[in-house]
Amino acid sequence: MEDIKETTRIMDEKELSQYEKLILTPIKKLIPKLAIPTVISMMITMIYNLVDAFFVGKIGTSASASTGILLSVQAIFQAVGFMFGHGSGSNISVQLGMGKRNEANKIAALGFFSAIVVSIVPMFFGLIFIDDFMRALGSTETILPYARSYGFYILISGPALTLSCILNNIIRYEGKAFFAMIGLVSGGVLNMFFDPIFMFGLNMGIHGAGLSTAISQYISLGILYYMFWSKKTITEIKFCNFEWNTVRFCRIIKNGLPSLIRQSLNSVSTMTLNICAMPYGDTAIAAMAIVGRVAMFIGSTMVGIGQGFQPVSAFNYGAKKYKRIRKAFWFTFFIGEGVLGIMAIMGMFFPAEIVRVFRNDDKVVEIGRITLMYQCIAIIAQPMSIVTNMLFQSIGKSKIASFTAALRSGICYIPTLIILPKFIGLTGVECAQMISDIMTTLICLPFTVYFFARLPRKDEEVELDRQYMVSKEKMYYNKSES
């Protein structure tokens, strides 16, 4: 044991806490503990998107449709943020699971500072060519004035959204979901508070909604960065830790590629949806925008539950604790299926009432009612594909993760969305997402079965386990001596 003490690094209290949480805490207790703060933060984020839609809907149908147009712009910045965030976070968690804290710090710094540069590019070009950009996203001439005004603020706040996604994911992958929640929830609550003040109290209209979103995004970024600056996290994001390393950078991009694909296709599919709905008028675009936000709100619950699973799978994969990965996967799936099933059934019972909350227009409500019912069926099919994709991404299986990420909003959805309306008109637009989600789940299932069939059934001891034992022994001796 003396030899081991001399060669094995001693953990500090934060590392000991992380090991005990992610390796020793029972799965049935750990996943909810990590998932609940993430679900809350995801739902608050979705709620303030819904609040935007609610208040903007007071202006008119074209204004309401503009928020749907801008969803794809936000998806672009989220794509960059999630790519660097998941790419950095999953690598960091695996490195911490292997006991390599210095390497984790270098990955965090490289991911964060690289994203600053990358996120400025879409903001810059979007502002220069804003009218053409809005038209390309599916804006009609009646929607364009609102989309231009709202889009200005969304583009200005884009880099803050990107960097917040990165910090949020790194914190989550450390198993500190509560701190991540504080940052996101604070921004969301402020946005809901500022919306009516700026829009109606200061008579700023659509400009007020955009300004409220921009301010809340930058405040949220500041709160999330404070978690690192105040050393509440294990990893540190400092410029002194930044060093260009092609291998390290490629590893971040490789692990983050599924998120880039998923979010980019979300943006492309939203554009395609708007274009496919365009022949049916502003009412159809507005209805799709409203239902899209409601579906995202419900779906964010599953994403939040899955994000509670990701640090467990990444850390335990690095620590070669294979039994816990199995338990965590199936526990997450069944919990997600139960929660989303309940929410989807509620949506099926009150589809018209839900849509009318955001726009009291009979034509919008009728299109939205049918679309929401189809969406609720799609939601029931989502948990398997979401957990499968998150598993492969968190453990570094980027090829499979990239493929499964491309299914729901791309490979299955876009062709369905383009082809079906040619045969069944507006109904094809309304039911395309449901068909895509069912196809995605059926395609993901064989990958899951094959992976677990090949995964070792016995755990292995790694350097991290030795570090933990030595650290606990030293702590025991220090307490005895004192």
N, C-alpha and C positions, 0 to 999 in steps of 0.2 A: 504493500500500500504506500510506503514511503516513496518508492520509485515513481508510482503513478502521480503522487502529489507534486513531485518535482517537474513532471513533464505535462501534466494536464492543467489547462487554464481554469481558473476559479471563476465561477459565475457571480454576477452581482445580484442584488435582490430582485430587480426587474426580470432578469433572465430566469432566476429560480421560479418566480411567480408564473412566467410564461410556460415553463416546462410543466409545472404542476397543473396549470389550467388545461393545456392542450394535450398532454400525454396521460395525466393521471385522473382528471375529472371524468366521471361517467358520462357517456354520450348523451343520454336522455336529459341530463342536467346541463351539459355544456352547449349543445346546439341551440336550445331556447335562449340560454344566457347570451350567446353571441348574436342570435338572430333577432331577438326582440328589439334591441336598440337600432339595428339595421333596418328592420321593417318599419319602425317608427320614422326614421330619417327618410326612408324611401317614400313613405306615404305622405309625410309632410311636404316633401319635394313635389309629389304629384298633386297634393292639395293646393299648393300655391299656384301650380299650373291651372288647376280647375278654377281657382279664385280669379286668375287672370281672365279665363274664358267666361266666367260668370259676369264680371264687371264689364268686360269688353262687349259682351252680348247685349248690354244695356244700350250701347251706341247704335247697333244695327246688325243686320245679317252679314253684310260685306265686311264689317269690322270683325265680327265673330269668325268669319272664314279666314281672315288674315292671321289669326293666331295659329290656325292649322297649317298655313303656309310656312310660318316661321318655325314650326316644330322641326322641320328638316334642317334648318340652319343650326338650331341648338344641337341637333344630332351630330352635325359635323364636328363641333367643338367637343362634344362628349366622346366622339369616336377617337379623337386624338388623346383626350384625357384618359379614357379607359384603356387605350392601347398602352400608354406609358404607365398608367396606374396599375393595371392588372399585370403587365409585363414586369414592372419593378416589384410589385407586391408579392407575386407568386415566387419570384426568384429570391426575394428577401426572406420570405417565410421558409423556403427550402434551405437556404444558407444558415438561417438561425437554427433550423432543425438539425443541421450538421455541426452546429457550434462555431460558425464562422461569422462573428459579429462585424469585424472590420470590412469584410467583403460586402456585407449587407449595407453598410454605410456608403460605400462607394457606388453601389447599384442605385441607392436612393438618390444620391446627389446627381448622378448621371441622368437618371430618368427625369428628375424635376427640372434641371436647368436646360436639358435638351428640349423639353416640351414648351418652355417659354418661347424659344425661337420658332418652333413649328407652329404654335397656336397663333402667332402674330400674322402669319401668311394669309389664312382665309379671312381674317378680320380686315386686313389691308385691301385686298382685292375685292372683297365684298362691299366695302364702303365706296370704292372708286366706281364700281359698276353696279350699283345697288338696284337701279331700275331694271336692267337686263337680268340681273340675278333673281329678282322677285318674279319676273315673267317666266324665267326658266323653271322656277319652283312650282309653277301652276297658277300664278296670280292672273285674274282677269283684269280688265281696265277699271272695273268698279271696285275691285279689291285692292288694286295697286296703291292708291294714296295711303290707305291704312297700313298695308304691308311695308311700304317704304318708311313710314314714320316709326312703326313698331320695330322694324328690322334694324334701323339705325342703332337703337339701344341694345338689341340682342347681339349685334356684331361687336359693339364697344365692350360689352361684358363677356364676350366669348373667351378671351384668354383666362379670365377669372374662373369661368366654368371649367375650363380644361384643367387648370392647376388644382382646383378644388377636388376634381375627380381623382387626380393623382394622390394628393395627400390623404383623402378619404380612404382610398384603397390600400395604401401602405399601412395606415393605422389599423384598418380592419384585418389585414393579413398578419398583423402582430397579435391579433386577438383582443384588441382594445376597441371594440365596437361602440362602447359608450362614448368615448371621446370623439369618434367620428360622427356620432349622432348629434352631439352638441353643436358642432360646426354647421352641419346641414340644416338642422331644425331651427337654429337661430336665424339663418338667412331666410328660410321659408316663412317663419312667423313675421319677420320684419316686412317681407314682401306683401303678406296679407294685410298688414297694418297700413303700409304706405299706399297701396292701391286705391282705396276710396278717397284718401286724403288728396293725393296728387290728381286723380282723374276728375273728381267731382268737387272736392273742397277747394282746390286751386284751379279748377276748370281747365285742366291740361288734356282731358280726353285720352285718346290713344297714346299720346306722348307720356302721359302720367303712368300708364301701365308699363310702358317700356322703361322709363326712368326708375320706377320702383323695382323692377326686375334687376336692372343693372346695379343699383346701389346694394341690394340684398346679396347679389353674387359676390361683390368685392368684400363686403363685411364677412360673409361666410368664409371666404378665402383667408382673411386675416385671422379669424378664430381658429381655423384648422392649422394654419402655420404656427400659431401661438403654442399649440400642443407640442410641436417639435422644439421650438425656441425655449420653452420652459422645461424641457427634458422629461415630459410625461411619457414619451415613447422610448423604445429601446434604440431604434435607429436615429441617426442625426442627419439632417439636411443642411449642410454647410458647404460654402464654396471651396473651402480648404480640402474637402473630401472629393471634390470634382476632379476627375482626370479622364481624358479621352482614352477609351479602350475599345477597339473595334469588336473584339470578341464579346466583351461585356454588353456593349450596345446591341449587337446582333441577338444576344440572348434575351434582352429586354423586348426587342421588337418581335422575336420569334414567339415568346410567350404572350405578348400583347396583341399579336396579329388577329386571333379570334375575336377580340373585342373591337378592333378596328373594322374587321369585316362585318360583324354584327351591327355596329352603330352606323357604319357607312351605308349598309343595305337598308337600315331603318330610314335613313335620309332619302335614299333613292326610291324606296318603296312608298314613302310618303309623297314624294314628288309624282311618282307614277299614279298613286291613288288620286291625287288632286287632278291630274290630267285626265284620268279615266272618268272622274266624276264631273269634269268640266262641261261635257255636252248636256248634262242634266241641270245646269244652272248653279248659281251661288248657293241656293238652298241645299243642294246635294253636297257641295264642298263644306258648307257650314255643318251639316249633319255628320259628315265623316270626321270633321275636326272634333266635334263634341264627343262622339262615340269613341274616337281614338284616345282622347284624354281619359275618358271613364275607364276604358279597357286597360290603358296604361296604369291607372290608379290601382285597379284590381290586380293586374299582373305584377305590379311593383311589390306586392306582398310576397309572391313566390320568389322574385328576384332577391328580396331582402332575406328570406329564409335560406335561399341558396348561398347568399353571401356570408351567412353565418356558418355555413358548411365549408366554404373554401379555405379559410385559414386552418381548419382542422385537417382537411385532406392534404394540403400542401405541407404543413409542418410534420404530420405523421408519415407522409411519404418520404420526406427527407430523413426522418428518424427511423424509417423502416418498421413502422408499427401498422402492419397490414390489416390486422383484425379490426382495428378502430376505423380504418377507412371503409371497410364493408359495413360495419354497424352504422357509421355516420351517414353513408349514402342512403341506405334504405330507410333510416329514421327520417332523414330530410325529405325523401320522396313522399312517404306516407303522411307526414305532417302537412306538407305542401298541398297534397291532393285533398286532404280534409278541409283545410282552410279555404282554398280556392273554390272547392265544390260548393261550400256554403255561400260564399259571396256571389258565385255565378248563378245559383238558384234564386237568390234575392234579386239579382239583376233581371232574370227572366220574368219574375212576377210583376216588376214595376218598370218596364223599359220606357214607356211613354212619359211617365212622371219624372224619371231621371233626366231625360233629354229636355223636358220642358223647363226644368230648373235653370238651364243655361240659355235657352232661347225659346220664348213663347211665340212660336210661329208654327201654325198647323202643318205646313208643308215640311218644314225642318223636322218636326216631331214625328211625322209619319215615316219619313225615310230613316230617321235616327232610331225609331222604335224597332223596326225590322232588323236594321244593322246590328243593334245592340243585342238582340236575341241570338243572332248568329255568333256574335263575338263571345257571348257567355258560354256557348257550346265549345268554342275554340279554347276558352280559358281552362276548361276542365281537362283538356288534352295537353296542356303546357308543362306540368311539373316534371314528367320524365325527360323531356328534351332539355329543359333548363338545367336540371341537376346533372344530367349526363355531360352537357357542354361545360358546366362549371368544374366538374371533376377533372376532365381531360385538360382543361386550361390550367387549373391550379397545380397539377403535377407535372406540367411541362410537355404533355402530349399535344404539341401545337398543330400537327397536321390533321389529326382527327378533330381536335377542337375547332380548327378553322373551318373544316367541312361542315360540322354540325352547326356551327354558328351561322353559316351561309344559308342553311336550309329554310328557316322560318320566314325571314324577310326577303330572301333572294331566290334561291333555286326553286323552291316550291311556290312562293307567293307571287312574285312578279309575273311569271308566265300565266299563272292562274288568273291574275288580275287583268291581264291583257286579253286573254283568250275568251273567258266566260262572257263578258259583256257583248261580244260579237254574236252570241247565240241567245242569251237570255236577258240582255239589256242591263238595266240598273240592278236587277237581282244578282247578276254576276259580280258587280262591285260590292254589293252588300255581304255576300257569303264567301268571298275569296279568302279572307283570313281564316275562317273556320276550316275550309278544305285544306289550306296550307298547314295549319297546326296539326291536324290529324295525320297528314302525310309525314310531317317532320317527326312526330313521335314514333310512327311505325318504322321510319328509317333509322332513328337513333337506337332503338331497342336492341338490335343485334350487336352493335358496338359495345353496349354495356355488358351484355351476356358474355361476349368474347373476352373482354377485359378482366372481369372477375373470375372467369375460368382459368386464366393464366396468372393471376395475381397470387404470390406465395401465401400460404395459409398460416405460416408461423412467423412471428415477429423476430427481429434480429437486434442484437445489442450494437450500438454505434458509439462514436466518441462523445456525443452529447450525453448519453447515459452515464458514462464514466465521469464527465465533468460534473454532472448533477450529484452523483454519489460522493465525490471528493468534496464538493462545495458544501453539501449537507454535513459531512463529517467534520469539516473544518469549522463550520458554524457551531456544531455541537461542542467541539473542543473549546472554542472561544468562550461559549457560554459557561462551560464547566470551570474554566480558569478564572473567569470573572466572578 
